[in-house]
Amino acid sequence: MCWYQYLGYFLGGAFLVNAIPHFVSGVMGHPFQSPFATPPGEGLSPAWVNVLWGSANFIFAYLLLARLGNFGVRCWSHILVAGSGSLAMALMSAHIFGRFYGGL
């Protein structure tokens, strides 16, 4: 397997985790931070923006995980790389959003 497939799987896991809070907040009708707010990442974007941003992240995750190479759900190296990307994004999100919601 090529190095860029591992990078793609890592980023695919990160996009998958990033999609969840944006999509869920948007579907619930709650504003949430997004890169399109003012200031970016700190201001609140409307629910519809978060639904679109979460959907875009799901699409990016699908393209990176399912269409790049031959991702195997039973291959430990693939799962560990995607899981590492997921964990990295989850920890980064907890740190960033914790400032706004009292998590730190």
N, CA, C and O atoms as CSV, one atom per row, in Angstrom:
chain,resi,resn,atom,element,x,y,z
A,1,MET,N,N,0.846,-1.179,0.000
A,1,MET,CA,C,0.000,0.000,0.000
A,1,MET,C,C,0.888,1.238,0.000
A,1,MET,O,O,1.930,1.263,0.655
A,2,CYS,N,N,0.474,2.254,-0.731
A,2,CYS,CA,C,1.245,3.497,-0.854
A,2,CYS,C,C,1.038,4.392,0.358
A,2,CYS,O,O,0.028,4.296,1.056
A,3,TRP,N,N,2.016,5.267,0.596
A,3,TRP,CA,C,1.971,6.168,1.744
A,3,TRP,C,C,0.762,7.099,1.674
A,3,TRP,O,O,0.180,7.434,2.706
A,4,TYR,N,N,0.378,7.521,0.463
A,4,TYR,CA,C,-0.722,8.477,0.350
A,4,TYR,C,C,-2.055,7.839,0.698
A,4,TYR,O,O,-2.999,8.549,1.043
A,5,GLN,N,N,-2.157,6.515,0.617
A,5,GLN,CA,C,-3.384,5.866,1.055
A,5,GLN,C,C,-3.501,5.913,2.573
A,5,GLN,O,O,-4.593,6.110,3.105
A,6,TYR,N,N,-2.393,5.734,3.269
A,6,TYR,CA,C,-2.426,5.875,4.730
A,6,TYR,C,C,-2.799,7.298,5.128
A,6,TYR,O,O,-3.593,7.499,6.046
A,7,LEU,N,N,-2.234,8.273,4.448
A,7,LEU,CA,C,-2.581,9.674,4.721
A,7,LEU,C,C,-4.070,9.921,4.449
A,7,LEU,O,O,-4.744,10.600,5.224
A,8,GLY,N,N,-4.569,9.374,3.359
A,8,GLY,CA,C,-5.988,9.514,3.033
A,8,GLY,C,C,-6.888,8.870,4.068
A,8,GLY,O,O,-7.927,9.431,4.417
A,9,TYR,N,N,-6.509,7.702,4.567
A,9,TYR,CA,C,-7.306,7.033,5.598
A,9,TYR,C,C,-7.291,7.824,6.904
A,9,TYR,O,O,-8.309,7.923,7.588
A,10,PHE,N,N,-6.119,8.390,7.247
A,10,PHE,CA,C,-6.023,9.226,8.447
A,10,PHE,C,C,-6.956,10.436,8.318
A,10,PHE,O,O,-7.719,10.737,9.235
A,11,LEU,N,N,-6.889,11.120,7.184
A,11,LEU,CA,C,-7.745,12.294,6.963
A,11,LEU,C,C,-9.214,11.898,6.846
A,11,LEU,O,O,-10.092,12.646,7.278
A,12,GLY,N,N,-9.487,10.736,6.270
A,12,GLY,CA,C,-10.867,10.257,6.196
A,12,GLY,C,C,-11.472,10.060,7.571
A,12,GLY,O,O,-12.630,10.412,7.798
A,13,GLY,N,N,-10.701,9.500,8.490
A,13,GLY,CA,C,-11.179,9.357,9.869
A,13,GLY,C,C,-11.421,10.706,10.526
A,13,GLY,O,O,-12.385,10.880,11.271
A,14,ALA,N,N,-10.541,11.658,10.244
A,14,ALA,CA,C,-10.706,13.005,10.808
A,14,ALA,C,C,-11.959,13.676,10.258
A,14,ALA,O,O,-12.716,14.281,11.017
A,15,PHE,N,N,-12.188,13.577,8.953
A,15,PHE,CA,C,-13.391,14.175,8.361
A,15,PHE,C,C,-14.657,13.515,8.897
A,15,PHE,O,O,-15.664,14.187,9.115
A,16,LEU,N,N,-14.607,12.206,9.110
A,16,LEU,CA,C,-15.776,11.497,9.627
A,16,LEU,C,C,-16.161,12.014,11.010
A,16,LEU,O,O,-17.337,12.264,11.276
A,17,VAL,N,N,-15.182,12.173,11.886
A,17,VAL,CA,C,-15.468,12.671,13.236
A,17,VAL,C,C,-15.904,14.133,13.196
A,17,VAL,O,O,-16.779,14.537,13.962
A,18,ASN,N,N,-15.305,14.927,12.315
A,18,ASN,CA,C,-15.673,16.338,12.220
A,18,ASN,C,C,-17.095,16.522,11.703
A,18,ASN,O,O,-17.741,17.517,12.031
A,19,ALA,N,N,-17.591,15.593,10.911
A,19,ALA,CA,C,-18.941,15.706,10.363
A,19,ALA,C,C,-20.008,15.592,11.443
A,19,ALA,O,O,-21.060,16.225,11.346
A,20,ILE,N,N,-19.750,14.805,12.456
A,20,ILE,CA,C,-20.780,14.474,13.441
A,20,ILE,C,C,-21.317,15.686,14.192
A,20,ILE,O,O,-22.532,15.887,14.173
A,21,PRO,N,N,-20.495,16.517,14.861
A,21,PRO,CA,C,-21.080,17.629,15.623
A,21,PRO,C,C,-21.758,18.671,14.738
A,21,PRO,O,O,-22.769,19.254,15.129
A,22,HIS,N,N,-21.208,18.907,13.552
A,22,HIS,CA,C,-21.814,19.897,12.663
A,22,HIS,C,C,-23.171,19.418,12.158
A,22,HIS,O,O,-24.155,20.158,12.200
A,23,PHE,N,N,-23.215,18.186,11.687
A,23,PHE,CA,C,-24.455,17.647,11.138
A,23,PHE,C,C,-25.529,17.531,12.220
A,23,PHE,O,O,-26.673,17.931,12.005
A,24,VAL,N,N,-25.165,16.988,13.375
A,24,VAL,CA,C,-26.151,16.792,14.446
A,24,VAL,C,C,-26.669,18.133,14.963
A,24,VAL,O,O,-27.873,18.286,15.168
A,25,SER,N,N,-25.787,19.100,15.177
A,25,SER,CA,C,-26.239,20.423,15.630
A,25,SER,C,C,-27.158,21.060,14.604
A,25,SER,O,O,-28.174,21.658,14.957
A,26,GLY,N,N,-26.802,20.930,13.331
A,26,GLY,CA,C,-27.632,21.501,12.284
A,26,GLY,C,C,-28.998,20.853,12.204
A,26,GLY,O,O,-30.009,21.544,12.078
A,27,VAL,N,N,-29.036,19.535,12.278
A,27,VAL,CA,C,-30.315,18.819,12.211
A,27,VAL,C,C,-31.185,19.165,13.412
A,27,VAL,O,O,-32.410,19.218,13.296
A,28,MET,N,N,-30.567,19.399,14.558
A,28,MET,CA,C,-31.325,19.773,15.755
A,28,MET,C,C,-31.768,21.235,15.710
A,28,MET,O,O,-32.540,21.674,16.563
A,29,GLY,N,N,-31.287,21.989,14.725
A,29,GLY,CA,C,-31.682,23.384,14.600
A,29,GLY,C,C,-30.866,24.333,15.449
A,29,GLY,O,O,-31.264,25.481,15.648
A,30,HIS,N,N,-29.727,23.874,15.955
A,30,HIS,CA,C,-28.886,24.708,16.811
A,30,HIS,C,C,-27.759,25.345,16.004
A,30,HIS,O,O,-27.172,24.694,15.140
A,31,PRO,N,N,-27.455,26.605,16.276
A,31,PRO,CA,C,-26.260,27.192,15.660
A,31,PRO,C,C,-25.012,26.556,16.279
A,31,PRO,O,O,-25.033,26.096,17.421
A,32,PHE,N,N,-23.935,26.540,15.509
A,32,PHE,CA,C,-22.696,25.905,15.968
A,32,PHE,C,C,-21.528,26.558,15.247
A,32,PHE,O,O,-21.695,27.123,14.166
A,33,GLN,N,N,-20.356,26.479,15.842
A,33,GLN,CA,C,-19.160,27.051,15.227
A,33,GLN,C,C,-18.853,26.338,13.917
A,33,GLN,O,O,-19.030,25.126,13.793
A,34,SER,N,N,-18.392,27.112,12.946
A,34,SER,CA,C,-17.947,26.527,11.680
A,34,SER,C,C,-16.901,27.440,11.070
A,34,SER,O,O,-16.725,28.571,11.523
A,35,PRO,N,N,-16.207,26.966,10.050
A,35,PRO,CA,C,-15.207,27.814,9.394
A,35,PRO,C,C,-15.831,28.986,8.642
A,35,PRO,O,O,-15.114,29.887,8.207
A,36,PHE,N,N,-17.150,28.991,8.480
A,36,PHE,CA,C,-17.819,30.032,7.707
A,36,PHE,C,C,-18.392,31.141,8.581
A,36,PHE,O,O,-18.981,32.092,8.067
A,37,ALA,N,N,-18.225,31.028,9.891
A,37,ALA,CA,C,-18.738,32.032,10.822
A,37,ALA,C,C,-17.759,33.196,10.907
A,37,ALA,O,O,-16.647,33.131,10.383
A,38,THR,N,N,-18.188,34.251,11.568
A,38,THR,CA,C,-17.313,35.408,11.806
A,38,THR,C,C,-17.160,35.567,13.304
A,38,THR,O,O,-18.160,35.782,13.990
A,39,PRO,N,N,-15.957,35.471,13.844
A,39,PRO,CA,C,-14.709,35.021,13.244
A,39,PRO,C,C,-14.743,33.516,12.993
A,39,PRO,O,O,-15.442,32.783,13.693
A,40,PRO,N,N,-13.981,33.051,11.985
A,40,PRO,CA,C,-14.010,31.637,11.616
A,40,PRO,C,C,-13.658,30.720,12.789
A,40,PRO,O,O,-12.657,30.916,13.478
A,41,GLY,N,N,-14.508,29.716,12.992
A,41,GLY,CA,C,-14.270,28.737,14.045
A,41,GLY,C,C,-14.698,29.179,15.429
A,41,GLY,O,O,-14.707,28.368,16.356
A,42,GLU,N,N,-15.052,30.440,15.592
A,42,GLU,CA,C,-15.467,30.937,16.908
A,42,GLU,C,C,-16.906,31.429,16.911
A,42,GLU,O,O,-17.650,31.185,17.861
A,43,GLY,N,N,-17.296,32.120,15.851
A,43,GLY,CA,C,-18.675,32.594,15.753
A,43,GLY,C,C,-19.615,31.443,15.444
A,43,GLY,O,O,-19.180,30.350,15.078
A,44,LEU,N,N,-20.894,31.696,15.593
A,44,LEU,CA,C,-21.888,30.662,15.353
A,44,LEU,C,C,-22.444,30.777,13.931
A,44,LEU,O,O,-22.758,31.870,13.460
A,45,SER,N,N,-22.558,29.650,13.270
A,45,SER,CA,C,-23.180,29.586,11.955
A,45,SER,C,C,-24.594,29.051,12.121
A,45,SER,O,O,-24.864,28.281,13.043
A,46,PRO,N,N,-25.501,29.455,11.227
A,46,PRO,CA,C,-26.869,28.934,11.317
A,46,PRO,C,C,-26.914,27.420,11.101
A,46,PRO,O,O,-25.975,26.822,10.575
A,47,ALA,N,N,-28.013,26.829,11.513
A,47,ALA,CA,C,-28.174,25.376,11.445
A,47,ALA,C,C,-27.998,24.854,10.019
A,47,ALA,O,O,-27.355,23.822,9.827
A,48,TRP,N,N,-28.543,25.525,9.035
A,48,TRP,CA,C,-28.470,25.021,7.659
A,48,TRP,C,C,-27.027,24.988,7.148
A,48,TRP,O,O,-26.664,24.109,6.366
A,49,VAL,N,N,-26.206,25.944,7.588
A,49,VAL,CA,C,-24.799,25.939,7.197
A,49,VAL,C,C,-24.107,24.719,7.788
A,49,VAL,O,O,-23.286,24.084,7.126
A,50,ASN,N,N,-24.435,24.393,9.026
A,50,ASN,CA,C,-23.818,23.236,9.668
A,50,ASN,C,C,-24.278,21.918,9.057
A,50,ASN,O,O,-23.500,20.967,8.990
A,51,VAL,N,N,-25.523,21.847,8.615
A,51,VAL,CA,C,-25.976,20.642,7.920
A,51,VAL,C,C,-25.177,20.459,6.627
A,51,VAL,O,O,-24.726,19.355,6.322
A,52,LEU,N,N,-25.005,21.539,5.877
A,52,LEU,CA,C,-24.234,21.461,4.631
A,52,LEU,C,C,-22.769,21.132,4.897
A,52,LEU,O,O,-22.179,20.319,4.186
A,53,TRP,N,N,-22.175,21.759,5.918
A,53,TRP,CA,C,-20.774,21.511,6.240
A,53,TRP,C,C,-20.581,20.075,6.747
A,53,TRP,O,O,-19.611,19.413,6.377
A,54,GLY,N,N,-21.488,19.604,7.578
A,54,GLY,CA,C,-21.411,18.218,8.044
A,54,GLY,C,C,-21.577,17.236,6.899
A,54,GLY,O,O,-20.875,16.226,6.845
A,55,SER,N,N,-22.488,17.514,5.990
A,55,SER,CA,C,-22.685,16.647,4.822
A,55,SER,C,C,-21.442,16.627,3.943
A,55,SER,O,O,-21.046,15.570,3.451
A,56,ALA,N,N,-20.827,17.784,3.743
A,56,ALA,CA,C,-19.593,17.849,2.952
A,56,ALA,C,C,-18.495,17.018,3.617
A,56,ALA,O,O,-17.734,16.337,2.929
A,57,ASN,N,N,-18.407,17.068,4.933
A,57,ASN,CA,C,-17.414,16.268,5.648
A,57,ASN,C,C,-17.688,14.779,5.500
A,57,ASN,O,O,-16.754,13.990,5.362
A,58,PHE,N,N,-18.970,14.381,5.528
A,58,PHE,CA,C,-19.307,12.969,5.298
A,58,PHE,C,C,-18.891,12.532,3.897
A,58,PHE,O,O,-18.392,11.422,3.712
A,59,ILE,N,N,-19.096,13.403,2.913
A,59,ILE,CA,C,-18.707,13.079,1.537
A,59,ILE,C,C,-17.191,12.944,1.427
A,59,ILE,O,O,-16.696,12.004,0.806
A,60,PHE,N,N,-16.450,13.880,2.029
A,60,PHE,CA,C,-14.982,13.796,2.007
A,60,PHE,C,C,-14.503,12.506,2.680
A,60,PHE,O,O,-13.594,11.839,2.184
A,61,ALA,N,N,-15.123,12.162,3.816
A,61,ALA,CA,C,-14.747,10.935,4.523
A,61,ALA,C,C,-15.012,9.716,3.649
A,61,ALA,O,O,-14.181,8.811,3.572
A,62,TYR,N,N,-16.156,9.691,2.998
A,62,TYR,CA,C,-16.480,8.565,2.111
A,62,TYR,C,C,-15.465,8.444,0.988
A,62,TYR,O,O,-14.971,7.353,0.703
A,63,LEU,N,N,-15.154,9.570,0.351
A,63,LEU,CA,C,-14.210,9.534,-0.762
A,63,LEU,C,C,-12.834,9.052,-0.319
A,63,LEU,O,O,-12.179,8.292,-1.032
A,64,LEU,N,N,-12.400,9.490,0.848
A,64,LEU,CA,C,-11.076,9.106,1.327
A,64,LEU,C,C,-11.027,7.671,1.856
A,64,LEU,O,O,-10.029,6.975,1.671
A,65,LEU,N,N,-12.090,7.234,2.506
A,65,LEU,CA,C,-12.081,5.901,3.104
A,65,LEU,C,C,-12.534,4.813,2.134
A,65,LEU,O,O,-11.956,3.726,2.116
A,66,ALA,N,N,-13.542,5.082,1.341
A,66,ALA,CA,C,-14.118,4.028,0.511
A,66,ALA,C,C,-13.627,4.035,-0.930
A,66,ALA,O,O,-13.679,3.005,-1.602
A,67,ARG,N,N,-13.157,5.167,-1.410
A,67,ARG,CA,C,-12.788,5.246,-2.816
A,67,ARG,C,C,-11.285,5.338,-3.055
A,67,ARG,O,O,-10.822,5.081,-4.166
A,68,LEU,N,N,-10.528,5.696,-2.041
A,68,LEU,CA,C,-9.074,5.776,-2.170
A,68,LEU,C,C,-8.473,4.434,-1.782
A,68,LEU,O,O,-8.552,4.032,-0.621
A,69,GLY,N,N,-7.889,3.756,-2.716
A,69,GLY,CA,C,-7.301,2.464,-2.405
A,69,GLY,C,C,-8.365,1.414,-2.157
A,69,GLY,O,O,-9.450,1.456,-2.737
A,70,ASN,N,N,-8.039,0.479,-1.292
A,70,ASN,CA,C,-8.931,-0.628,-0.985
A,70,ASN,C,C,-9.021,-0.765,0.529
A,70,ASN,O,O,-8.428,-1.671,1.114
A,71,PHE,N,N,-9.774,0.147,1.166
A,71,PHE,CA,C,-9.890,0.158,2.625
A,71,PHE,C,C,-10.556,-1.133,3.081
A,71,PHE,O,O,-11.633,-1.494,2.608
A,72,GLY,N,N,-9.899,-1.817,4.002
A,72,GLY,CA,C,-10.437,-3.067,4.523
A,72,GLY,C,C,-10.849,-2.908,5.977
A,72,GLY,O,O,-10.027,-2.566,6.827
A,73,VAL,N,N,-12.110,-3.153,6.259
A,73,VAL,CA,C,-12.585,-3.034,7.635
A,73,VAL,C,C,-12.031,-4.137,8.528
A,73,VAL,O,O,-12.151,-4.058,9.751
A,74,ARG,N,N,-11.428,-5.163,7.936
A,74,ARG,CA,C,-10.811,-6.242,8.708
A,74,ARG,C,C,-9.290,-6.153,8.702
A,74,ARG,O,O,-8.610,-7.036,9.223
A,75,CYS,N,N,-8.761,-5.092,8.115
A,75,CYS,CA,C,-7.317,-4.897,8.069
A,75,CYS,C,C,-6.917,-3.961,9.212
A,75,CYS,O,O,-7.293,-2.789,9.226
A,76,TRP,N,N,-6.154,-4.488,10.166
A,76,TRP,CA,C,-5.807,-3.724,11.360
A,76,TRP,C,C,-5.062,-2.438,11.043
A,76,TRP,O,O,-5.296,-1.421,11.697
A,77,SER,N,N,-4.171,-2.456,10.057
A,77,SER,CA,C,-3.416,-1.243,9.752
A,77,SER,C,C,-4.330,-0.141,9.219
A,77,SER,O,O,-4.134,1.031,9.540
A,78,HIS,N,N,-5.316,-0.500,8.415
A,78,HIS,CA,C,-6.259,0.490,7.901
A,78,HIS,C,C,-7.107,1.075,9.041
A,78,HIS,O,O,-7.306,2.287,9.126
A,79,ILE,N,N,-7.592,0.200,9.898
A,79,ILE,CA,C,-8.433,0.640,11.020
A,79,ILE,C,C,-7.632,1.507,11.988
A,79,ILE,O,O,-8.140,2.520,12.469
A,80,LEU,N,N,-6.393,1.125,12.279
A,80,LEU,CA,C,-5.569,1.917,13.197
A,80,LEU,C,C,-5.256,3.301,12.643
A,80,LEU,O,O,-5.263,4.279,13.390
A,81,VAL,N,N,-4.985,3.396,11.355
A,81,VAL,CA,C,-4.681,4.698,10.756
A,81,VAL,C,C,-5.930,5.579,10.745
A,81,VAL,O,O,-5.864,6.743,11.140
A,82,ALA,N,N,-7.070,5.040,10.298
A,82,ALA,CA,C,-8.314,5.816,10.298
A,82,ALA,C,C,-8.738,6.160,11.723
A,82,ALA,O,O,-9.218,7.263,11.984
A,83,GLY,N,N,-8.559,5.217,12.639
A,83,GLY,CA,C,-8.884,5.474,14.047
A,83,GLY,C,C,-7.990,6.535,14.652
A,83,GLY,O,O,-8.442,7.323,15.482
A,84,SER,N,N,-6.733,6.572,14.254
A,84,SER,CA,C,-5.820,7.615,14.740
A,84,SER,C,C,-6.264,8.993,14.261
A,84,SER,O,O,-6.220,9.964,15.015
A,85,GLY,N,N,-6.691,9.070,13.007
A,85,GLY,CA,C,-7.212,10.330,12.490
A,85,GLY,C,C,-8.478,10.748,13.215
A,85,GLY,O,O,-8.677,11.927,13.508
A,86,SER,N,N,-9.329,9.780,13.502
A,86,SER,CA,C,-10.565,10.058,14.241
A,86,SER,C,C,-10.261,10.561,15.647
A,86,SER,O,O,-10.840,11.547,16.104
A,87,LEU,N,N,-9.344,9.871,16.328
A,87,LEU,CA,C,-8.983,10.267,17.688
A,87,LEU,C,C,-8.331,11.641,17.712
A,87,LEU,O,O,-8.619,12.451,18.593
A,88,ALA,N,N,-7.455,11.908,16.749
A,88,ALA,CA,C,-6.804,13.221,16.686
A,88,ALA,C,C,-7.829,14.336,16.505
A,88,ALA,O,O,-7.752,15.365,17.178
A,89,MET,N,N,-8.787,14.139,15.602
A,89,MET,CA,C,-9.817,15.158,15.383
A,89,MET,C,C,-10.731,15.289,16.597
A,89,MET,O,O,-11.138,16.397,16.945
A,90,ALA,N,N,-11.056,14.179,17.241
A,90,ALA,CA,C,-11.912,14.224,18.426
A,90,ALA,C,C,-11.242,15.000,19.561
A,90,ALA,O,O,-11.887,15.818,20.216
A,91,LEU,N,N,-9.960,14.749,19.795
A,91,LEU,CA,C,-9.242,15.470,20.854
A,91,LEU,C,C,-9.091,16.952,20.521
A,91,LEU,O,O,-9.227,17.807,21.397
A,92,MET,N,N,-8.813,17.252,19.262
A,92,MET,CA,C,-8.691,18.648,18.850
A,92,MET,C,C,-10.036,19.369,18.976
A,92,MET,O,O,-10.085,20.514,19.425
A,93,SER,N,N,-11.117,18.709,18.585
A,93,SER,CA,C,-12.444,19.307,18.710
A,93,SER,C,C,-12.819,19.523,20.169
A,93,SER,O,O,-13.392,20.554,20.519
A,94,ALA,N,N,-12.499,18.558,21.018
A,94,ALA,CA,C,-12.793,18.702,22.448
A,94,ALA,C,C,-12.049,19.899,23.026
A,94,ALA,O,O,-12.596,20.636,23.847
A,95,HIS,N,N,-10.826,20.092,22.609
A,95,HIS,CA,C,-10.048,21.230,23.092
A,95,HIS,C,C,-10.606,22.557,22.575
A,95,HIS,O,O,-10.769,23.508,23.339
A,96,ILE,N,N,-10.892,22.613,21.295
A,96,ILE,CA,C,-11.374,23.861,20.694
A,96,ILE,C,C,-12.771,24.210,21.194
A,96,ILE,O,O,-13.001,25.334,21.641
A,97,PHE,N,N,-13.710,23.263,21.128
A,97,PHE,CA,C,-15.085,23.554,21.523
A,97,PHE,C,C,-15.261,23.601,23.027
A,97,PHE,O,O,-16.239,24.169,23.514
A,98,GLY,N,N,-14.335,23.016,23.775
A,98,GLY,CA,C,-14.382,23.075,25.234
A,98,GLY,C,C,-14.280,24.480,25.758
A,98,GLY,O,O,-14.813,24.786,26.824
A,99,ARG,N,N,-13.596,25.350,25.021
A,99,ARG,CA,C,-13.492,26.759,25.430
A,99,ARG,C,C,-14.861,27.426,25.439
A,99,ARG,O,O,-15.111,28.318,26.250
A,100,PHE,N,N,-15.741,27.005,24.550
A,100,PHE,CA,C,-17.044,27.652,24.426
A,100,PHE,C,C,-18.114,27.012,25.294
A,100,PHE,O,O,-19.079,27.668,25.686
A,101,TYR,N,N,-17.942,25.735,25.593
A,101,TYR,CA,C,-18.990,25.002,26.293
A,101,TYR,C,C,-18.557,24.514,27.674
A,101,TYR,O,O,-19.213,23.648,28.252
A,102,GLY,N,N,-17.485,25.046,28.199
A,102,GLY,CA,C,-17.058,24.728,29.550
A,102,GLY,C,C,-16.415,23.369,29.715
A,102,GLY,O,O,-16.410,22.818,30.816
A,103,GLY,N,N,-15.867,22.813,28.633
A,103,GLY,CA,C,-15.265,21.488,28.718
A,103,GLY,C,C,-13.826,21.495,29.185
A,103,GLY,O,O,-13.257,20.437,29.454
A,104,LEU,N,N,-13.221,22.684,29.285
A,104,LEU,CA,C,-11.817,22.737,29.730
A,104,LEU,C,C,-11.712,23.339,31.085
A,104,LEU,O,O,-10.610,23.466,31.620
